[in-house]
Amino acid sequence: MRVPPAKIHIPEEDRKQILAAIDGCLTSGQLTLGKHGAAFEEALARTAGTRHAVATSSGTSALEIIFRAIGVAGGEVIVPTNTFFATPAAVEHAGGTVRFAECDPSTFSIDLDSVRALLSPKTRAVVVVHIGGIITPRMPDLRALCDAAGVALIEDAAHAHGSTLGGKPAGSFGRAAAFSFYPTKVITAGEGGMIATDDDAIDEQARVYRDQGKAGFTSNFHTLLGNNWRLSEPHAIIGASQLARLPEFIAARQRVAAIYDRLLAGTDVEPLRIPAGSTCNYYKYIALPPAGVDRAALKKTLRETYDVGLSGEVYEAPCHLQPVFGPQAAGTLPVAEELCARHICLPVSAVMSDDDAEYVVDSLVKALASQRVGAEVS
Ligand SMILES: Cc1ncc(COP(=O)(O)O)c(C=O)c1O
């Protein structure tokens, strides 16, 4: 494909170093919970601006551990409906009940008024998901609201490695944050996750939860209902290598985004603006084509005629309409429903050329024009 939806980039020199380090693990037999995991944790804590970081098997397990550690069982957790399934699922796996909140169209983040309306004596936490890598400027208001209500503010920072608001990095705004290192993310470990927190109790409990709830590595006393949520040393080696590239990857993605911003200015496609005071890692470049555009048909034309793959949406359908969360509630969160159905995500990667970025916008404009002509003819 001339422009794929995303491209994982592990430079050749890094691959050599990764393979040498993995060889060391294979030789020593230290394949999990070793020095590489500890080094990855230290590096991520520095990036997230927190005192602690705990490596886990995935972003999903990082979320579930956080919800278990803060004790959501029997209570409610307010979650934005436009998020990945893992965010609300982790709440329910930890014994909590999800209450879905509306989307703020200016950032695709959770809507402050919706959170205010859903807060109740049963609320244990509010989750902010930094969709596409954008940290909402409403973060201080959300924090104040949570503090006043005595509930935890949790960040799902799966999209937001290295993004900032007011100079503060993603991961440092709430009681705890979950990162993901799934292959499509800005940086990857193959699979993996991380909990970032300043809270000593969450740090301690997370280490117990991720290792089958055992009180210590060599102990056979299970004090918490944990699981095998450990991160292996080979995964930690890949993750640490990628984390060292984060500033460079973000700069490359920002360069692509700047080209999109410039070229889309003369079209009827409206990019989601990065709020003043925020820096975005451009996990996604989110844009709104004119109302009425058939997104599936647009994506098909771009793929088949122009060899361009649009990136996955954030998200194609809101979670409150997913059957697993109960009876369909269509129409109850109309802003999220409309934005989920309408937005597109242009391809971005750390190795995308300026030419390809220009080609994407050119192809998008032509594909939209051909859809308009098709609509007039039929
Ligand atoms: C917003 C969000 N939360 C949680 C997750 C789960 O992360 P993982 O795939 O590492 O379990 C993802 C990643 O896919 C995500 O995008």
The ligand as a MOL file (V3000), in Angstrom:
LIG
                    3D

  0  0  0     0  0            999 V3000
M  V30 BEGIN CTAB
M  V30 COUNTS 16 16 0 0 0
M  V30 BEGIN ATOM
M  V30 1 C -8.0590 4.0740 24.8400 0
M  V30 2 C -7.4870 2.7050 25.0380 0
M  V30 3 N -7.5890 2.1290 26.2430 0
M  V30 4 C -7.0690 0.9160 26.4860 0
M  V30 5 C -6.4340 0.1980 25.5040 0
M  V30 6 C -5.9530 -1.1800 25.7940 0
M  V30 7 O -4.5980 -1.3410 25.6250 0
M  V30 8 P -3.9910 -2.7900 25.2490 0
M  V30 9 O -4.3580 -3.0830 23.8380 0
M  V30 10 O -2.5290 -2.6070 25.4580 0
M  V30 11 O -4.5830 -3.7620 26.2010 0
M  V30 12 C -6.2770 0.7680 24.2400 0
M  V30 13 C -5.5040 0.0930 23.1810 0
M  V30 14 O -5.7780 -0.5240 22.3030 0
M  V30 15 C -6.8330 2.0400 23.9810 0
M  V30 16 O -6.7450 2.6100 22.7780 0
M  V30 END ATOM
M  V30 BEGIN BOND
M  V30 1 1 1 2
M  V30 2 1 2 3
M  V30 3 2 2 15
M  V30 4 2 3 4
M  V30 5 1 4 5
M  V30 6 1 5 6
M  V30 7 2 5 12
M  V30 8 1 6 7
M  V30 9 1 7 8
M  V30 10 2 8 9
M  V30 11 1 8 10
M  V30 12 1 8 11
M  V30 13 1 12 13
M  V30 14 1 12 15
M  V30 15 2 13 14
M  V30 16 1 15 16
M  V30 END BOND
M  V30 END CTAB
M  END
